[in-house]
């Protein structure tokens, strides 16, 4: 039963007519289960709820409610994704693009990428060494091959030049 003052959740459900069939509670519970498995961006969570038949307005309401309660955070999601991709040897360009594709705001992505513990120059050098060995590129073809490899991993051109030309300042 509802308390005398009512809850914010109940009033928002009732105002939009979602409490009649328990749809709000089911959508909320589904979203909680998803968040229990791993962090999700707002967009991912809304998309998953909609794919399971939840109305768009209800999905928006549920995700907003979760954000308000501190249970969903794009910043937390971005931190987890950055940590995972850094461990895989991905560079900041690729990570930023993946965050953008998953609906994370550019401001949040910039904040997380600049505060990460990753030292991009050292990481790029390590990734290159794992693939090609410690030796500097023997000729222009080797240099180009290694540059393409690092670019595909998401490292910016200025970093690639510094790594391959041995200027790891």
LUMVOZA-236952 format. One record per residue (C-alpha): z, x, y. Coordinates in Angstrom, 3 decimals. Each point is the difference from the previous one (the first is absolute). Layout:
// residues N
[site [Z, X, Y]]
...
END
This chain:
// residues 169
[site [0.000, 0.000, 0.000]]
[site [-0.511, 1.035, 3.618]]
[site [2.988, 1.079, 2.083]]
[site [0.868, -1.829, 3.205]]
[site [-1.930, 2.445, 2.184]]
[site [-2.844, 0.406, -2.499]]
[site [-1.628, 3.283, -0.692]]
[site [-2.921, 1.557, 1.819]]
[site [-1.904, 0.143, -3.297]]
[site [0.546, -3.686, -0.699]]
[site [-0.927, -1.066, 3.525]]
[site [-3.183, 2.067, 0.024]]
[site [-0.957, -1.409, -3.390]]
[site [0.673, -3.560, 1.031]]
[site [-1.795, 0.315, 3.308]]
[site [-3.187, 1.029, -1.772]]
[site [0.476, -2.350, -2.949]]
[site [0.212, 2.710, -2.653]]
[site [3.318, -0.972, -1.531]]
[site [-1.220, -3.189, -1.668]]
[site [-1.220, 1.555, -3.249]]
[site [2.012, 3.213, 0.011]]
[site [-3.135, 1.890, 1.053]]
[site [1.824, 2.080, 2.584]]
[site [2.697, 1.074, -2.460]]
[site [-2.610, 0.827, -2.671]]
[site [-2.082, 2.035, 2.457]]
[site [3.092, 1.757, 1.332]]
[site [1.174, 0.850, -3.538]]
[site [-3.466, 1.278, -0.955]]
[site [-0.088, 2.219, 3.094]]
[site [3.476, 1.341, -0.804]]
[site [-1.103, 0.856, -3.538]]
[site [-3.016, 1.856, 1.386]]
[site [2.190, 1.926, 2.432]]
[site [2.402, 0.783, -2.838]]
[site [-2.778, 1.867, -1.798]]
[site [-1.063, 2.120, 3.008]]
[site [-0.372, -0.177, 3.766]]
[site [-2.938, -2.088, 1.279]]
[site [-1.616, -0.230, 3.410]]
[site [-0.007, -3.389, 1.702]]
[site [-3.705, -0.414, -0.714]]
[site [0.364, 0.902, -3.679]]
[site [2.869, -2.415, -0.454]]
[site [-1.818, -2.852, 1.749]]
[site [-3.181, 0.672, -1.979]]
[site [1.851, 0.037, -3.317]]
[site [1.794, -3.238, 0.804]]
[site [-3.267, -1.671, 0.988]]
[site [-1.723, 1.198, -3.185]]
[site [2.776, -1.762, -1.920]]
[site [-0.800, -3.263, 1.780]]
[site [2.478, 0.125, 2.880]]
[site [-1.325, -1.585, 3.198]]
[site [-0.787, 2.489, 2.799]]
[site [2.496, -1.532, 2.440]]
[site [2.716, 0.045, -2.644]]
[site [-0.780, 3.615, -0.925]]
[site [0.250, 0.955, 3.692]]
[site [3.320, -1.814, 0.290]]
[site [1.451, 1.614, -3.122]]
[site [-1.044, 3.519, 1.010]]
[site [1.332, -0.504, 3.533]]
[site [3.290, -1.185, -1.502]]
[site [0.171, 3.067, -2.256]]
[site [-0.691, 2.273, 2.973]]
[site [2.701, -1.725, 2.026]]
[site [2.496, 0.614, -2.790]]
[site [-1.020, 3.666, -0.257]]
[site [-1.385, -0.435, -3.515]]
[site [-3.585, 0.870, 0.948]]
[site [-0.913, 2.832, 2.336]]
[site [-3.407, 1.501, 0.696]]
[site [1.750, 3.214, 1.122]]
[site [1.841, 0.301, -3.340]]
[site [-3.227, -0.771, -1.835]]
[site [-1.864, 2.652, 2.015]]
[site [2.702, 2.608, -0.689]]
[site [-0.211, -0.637, -3.742]]
[site [-3.795, 0.133, -0.006]]
[site [-0.098, 3.205, 2.078]]
[site [2.548, 1.677, -2.283]]
[site [-2.044, -0.977, -3.055]]
[site [-3.315, 1.185, 1.450]]
[site [1.438, 3.288, 1.279]]
[site [1.219, 0.718, -3.549]]
[site [-3.572, -0.599, -1.216]]
[site [-1.325, 2.518, 2.527]]
[site [-1.688, -2.470, 2.346]]
[site [-0.423, 0.851, 3.662]]
[site [0.928, -1.976, 3.108]]
[site [-3.493, -1.392, 0.655]]
[site [-0.251, -1.567, -3.441]]
[site [3.565, -1.292, 0.098]]
[site [-0.511, -1.569, 3.443]]
[site [-3.147, -1.747, -1.251]]
[site [1.825, -1.365, -3.034]]
[site [2.832, -1.304, 2.189]]
[site [-2.552, -1.675, 2.269]]
[site [-1.724, -1.613, -3.001]]
[site [3.324, -1.396, -1.161]]
[site [0.732, -1.590, 3.348]]
[site [2.531, 2.433, 1.435]]
[site [-0.114, 0.176, 3.796]]
[site [-1.367, 3.282, 1.429]]
[site [3.182, 0.541, 2.019]]
[site [2.127, -0.204, -3.152]]
[site [-2.425, 2.266, -1.881]]
[site [0.049, 2.599, 2.799]]
[site [3.793, -0.037, 0.117]]
[site [0.346, 0.485, -3.761]]
[site [-2.680, 2.695, -0.210]]
[site [1.511, 2.015, 2.849]]
[site [3.562, -0.213, -1.303]]
[site [-0.832, 0.849, -3.605]]
[site [1.306, 3.282, -1.377]]
[site [-3.512, 1.023, -1.039]]
[site [-1.292, 3.131, 1.674]]
[site [-3.684, -0.848, -0.176]]
[site [-1.329, 3.560, 0.377]]
[site [2.161, 1.373, -2.797]]
[site [-0.774, -2.982, -2.191]]
[site [-3.763, 0.356, 0.520]]
[site [0.241, 3.682, -0.942]]
[site [1.981, -0.835, -3.115]]
[site [-2.439, -2.742, -1.062]]
[site [-2.917, 2.400, 0.510]]
[site [1.734, 2.770, -1.988]]
[site [0.764, -2.313, -2.920]]
[site [-3.655, -0.948, -0.278]]
[site [-1.749, 3.263, 0.885]]
[site [2.582, 2.779, -0.420]]
[site [1.603, 2.278, 2.565]]
[site [-3.182, 1.916, 0.844]]
[site [-1.807, -0.759, 3.253]]
[site [-3.425, -1.633, -0.368]]
[site [-2.464, 2.668, -1.202]]
[site [-3.021, -1.267, 1.909]]
[site [-1.235, -2.837, 2.180]]
[site [-0.690, -2.263, -2.998]]
[site [3.594, 0.417, -1.239]]
[site [1.283, -0.589, 3.523]]
[site [-2.036, -3.224, 0.274]]
[site [1.102, -1.208, -3.445]]
[site [3.660, 0.542, 0.848]]
[site [-0.411, -1.595, 3.433]]
[site [-1.556, -3.109, -1.571]]
[site [2.832, -0.166, -2.509]]
[site [2.663, 0.127, 2.716]]
[site [-1.873, -2.511, 2.163]]
[site [-0.165, -2.427, -2.938]]
[site [3.735, 0.410, -0.454]]
[site [0.465, -1.118, 3.599]]
[site [0.620, 3.175, 1.970]]
[site [-1.416, 0.229, 3.544]]
[site [-2.705, 2.544, 0.850]]
[site [2.225, 2.226, 2.159]]
[site [2.464, 0.414, -2.874]]
[site [-2.801, 0.719, -2.460]]
[site [-1.363, 2.770, 2.226]]
[site [3.450, 1.537, 0.391]]
[site [0.651, -0.056, -3.753]]
[site [-3.379, 1.347, -1.059]]
[site [-0.237, 2.637, 2.726]]
[site [3.476, 1.276, -0.851]]
[site [1.563, -0.987, 3.318]]
[site [3.031, -1.803, -1.381]]
[site [1.940, 0.358, 3.271]]
END
